[in-house]
């Protein structure tokens, strides 16, 4: 029988709890490597400090020349290079629970980066376990959320692991106070430096989204340059004919997407999600520009493109409202808010997040059916829905048929609810009269 995501996680923890028994060298470090300037410099710097470096690069849907990244890491002195495709597990084990939850941080952010970090960290820990490495290193800055997400995930999965975070170490950030010093170090040590100017902002991409921050975007009043966006086209120049999709859900998870215009159908999780990315991107869907509250305590400006995630958010929200009891949904909305905060703050592998995932999954058992949406000019429009578990009673709600409902009963219902309002305002009138005397 296949292991669940929770089962895989528990095996990692069990294996790491016994890692102290390994007889491997304790100076081996597994570096979360991107192939960019920062982690390339960190790789060389770690070797300077006497570590044996194993580079790990996760293919999580970003546009990257992985073969070139492998050759570069080896040329810089990495003992080994691991490149692993985690796209499928990212969708099935991280994005799908977020879709079930309608996860949204601060009412707008669909958590693309926050969901990717625990997925990457899990593989990072597995590589460290396989190699007997006592250390893990990353290139996240000391001001951001990612340092928290990576490290909390690693410590949860492997309590005995030690994390090296160069950008928080005085001996590193005092040596490299700015970009110029880093570039000089790269040139001195034969680290390839981009021959073309880098975009004046920071970018992070995965299958679910791409984020842009820092640089010229740090001034919140500045409009994002038109050439910034890479996953979605400009809605003003997108096609003048919408795409209509039928999205089928089972237990709150999308299982089938059909384009009603051309009959194209996708069923597997990864193909389905990639197809929605293509359709949404073509119509300019999924762009947001926000100022958010980082977990470490500061506000930051971020621009995000989340094409497929935006379609699924609207479609799932609709089928859930159609099939879920009103009071259950109120409770579930509160759970979703807490879940979103936990994921954003890096607590994916916490007991409270695990508990919430079980509760949310339980709420989704009857969330099944098909939602028809139109994707057009940067927007997602719900056109209709149907479900074998619908709680919608057409006869009961009809203006033309009385059904199993007695209109006269509403009089008592209104009177009971009006009692509290009458008493409140009656007492307020007395207070006002006394104050005027």
ABEGO torsion letter per residue (X at the ends): XBBBAAAAAAAAAAAAAAAAABABBAABBBBBBAGBAAAAAAAAAAAAAGBBBBBBBBBAGBBBBAAAAAAAAAAAGBABBBBBBAAAAAAAAAAAAAAAAGBBBGGABAGAAAAAAAAAAAAAAAAAAAAGBABBBBABBAABAAAAAAAAAAAAABAABBBBBAAABAAAAAABABAAAAAAAAAAAGBBBBABBBBABBBBBBAABBBBBEEAAABAABBBBAAABAABBBAAABBABBBBBBBBBBGGBBABBBBAAAGBBBABAAAAAAAAAAAAAAAGBGBBBBBBBBAAGBBBBBBBBBAAAAAAAAAAAAAAAAABBAAAAAAAAAAAAAAAAAAAAGAAABAAAAAAAAAAAAAAAABBEBBBBBBBGGBBBBAEBBBAABABBAAAABAABAEBBBAAAAAAAAAAAAAAAAAAAAAAAAAAAAAAX
